[in-house]
Amino acid sequence: MLNMEGIDAKALAPGSASGLGPYGSYARDTNDLDSDIDVWIGAESLPSESELARLNRDLSLQAEAEVNLLVLTPEKLESLKRDDPTFYRSLAMSSLTLKGEDLLEDR
């Protein structure tokens, strides 16, 4: 979690988010200088493009790294479970929750 210590999740999360956290190499603490940061955002519906753009910009500036956002609506979670169970399982096993609720029940 030392990778994320410079990130102020409370200031970053869009107002419509129910949860937020990293997954992938930053969550596993296996990132290097060239790694991007994969971040999931839990939401009942898609946040506005302006909210996502602001979050991406602010997170990139704080972390000094490229950021990839994955919005997890209930529909998206069900779709991942059904259509891409390998990715869903990887996401469930290698993600952290920085703010809000943990949306991934299969831990």
C-alpha positions as CSV (number, residue, x, y, z in Angstrom):
1,M,0.0,0.0,0.0
2,L,3.0,2.3,0.2
3,N,2.6,2.8,-3.5
4,M,-0.6,4.7,-2.9
5,E,0.4,6.7,0.2
6,G,0.5,10.0,-1.8
7,I,-3.1,9.6,-3.0
8,D,-5.9,11.5,-1.3
9,A,-8.8,9.2,-2.2
10,K,-11.3,11.4,-0.3
11,A,-10.5,14.3,-2.4
12,L,-10.5,12.3,-5.6
13,A,-13.6,10.2,-5.7
14,P,-16.5,11.5,-7.8
15,G,-19.6,12.3,-5.8
16,S,-21.5,9.5,-7.3
17,A,-18.9,6.8,-6.4
18,S,-19.8,4.2,-3.8
19,G,-16.2,2.9,-3.7
20,L,-12.8,3.4,-5.2
21,G,-9.5,1.6,-5.2
22,P,-6.5,0.3,-7.2
23,Y,-6.2,-3.1,-8.8
24,G,-3.4,-4.8,-10.7
25,S,0.3,-4.1,-10.1
26,Y,-0.2,-1.1,-7.7
27,A,-2.6,-3.1,-5.5
28,R,-0.2,-6.1,-5.5
29,D,2.8,-3.8,-4.8
30,T,4.6,-5.1,-7.9
31,N,4.6,-1.9,-9.9
32,D,7.7,-0.3,-11.3
33,L,8.5,3.2,-12.7
34,D,6.8,2.4,-16.0
35,S,3.6,1.0,-14.5
36,D,0.3,2.6,-15.0
37,I,-2.3,2.7,-12.2
38,D,-5.5,0.8,-12.7
39,V,-8.3,2.2,-10.6
40,W,-11.9,0.8,-10.2
41,I,-14.7,3.1,-9.3
42,G,-18.0,1.7,-7.9
43,A,-21.1,3.6,-9.0
44,E,-24.8,2.9,-9.5
45,S,-24.5,4.6,-12.9
46,L,-21.8,6.0,-15.0
47,P,-20.3,9.3,-13.6
48,S,-20.3,12.2,-16.0
49,E,-17.4,12.5,-18.5
50,S,-16.3,15.7,-16.6
51,E,-16.1,13.8,-13.3
52,L,-14.1,11.0,-14.8
53,A,-11.8,13.4,-16.6
54,R,-11.2,15.4,-13.4
55,L,-10.6,12.2,-11.4
56,N,-8.2,10.9,-14.1
57,R,-6.3,14.2,-14.2
58,D,-6.1,14.6,-10.4
59,L,-5.1,11.0,-9.8
60,S,-2.4,11.1,-12.5
61,L,-1.0,14.3,-11.1
62,Q,-0.9,13.0,-7.5
63,A,0.6,9.6,-8.5
64,E,2.8,11.0,-11.3
65,A,1.7,8.0,-13.4
66,E,-0.8,7.2,-16.2
67,V,-4.2,6.2,-14.8
68,N,-6.7,3.8,-16.3
69,L,-10.2,4.0,-14.8
70,L,-12.7,1.2,-14.7
71,V,-16.3,2.1,-13.7
72,L,-18.0,-0.8,-12.0
73,T,-21.8,-0.3,-12.1
74,P,-23.9,-3.3,-11.0
75,E,-24.5,-4.1,-14.7
76,K,-20.8,-4.0,-15.5
77,L,-20.0,-6.3,-12.5
78,E,-22.6,-8.8,-13.7
79,S,-21.3,-8.6,-17.2
80,L,-17.7,-9.3,-16.1
81,K,-18.8,-12.2,-14.0
82,R,-20.7,-13.7,-16.9
83,D,-18.6,-12.8,-19.9
84,D,-15.0,-12.5,-18.5
85,P,-14.8,-14.6,-15.3
86,T,-11.0,-14.7,-15.6
87,F,-10.7,-10.9,-15.5
88,Y,-13.4,-10.7,-12.8
89,R,-11.5,-13.2,-10.6
90,S,-8.2,-11.4,-11.1
91,L,-9.9,-8.1,-10.3
92,A,-11.5,-9.5,-7.1
93,M,-8.2,-11.0,-6.0
94,S,-5.9,-8.1,-6.8
95,S,-7.8,-5.0,-5.8
96,L,-7.9,-2.8,-2.8
97,T,-10.6,-0.4,-1.5
98,L,-9.3,3.0,-0.7
99,K,-12.7,4.6,-0.1
100,G,-16.2,3.4,0.3
101,E,-17.6,-0.1,0.0
102,D,-15.9,-3.1,-1.4
103,L,-18.0,-4.1,-4.4
104,L,-16.2,-7.4,-5.2
105,E,-17.9,-10.0,-3.1
106,D,-15.9,-13.0,-4.3
107,R,-12.8,-12.6,-2.0
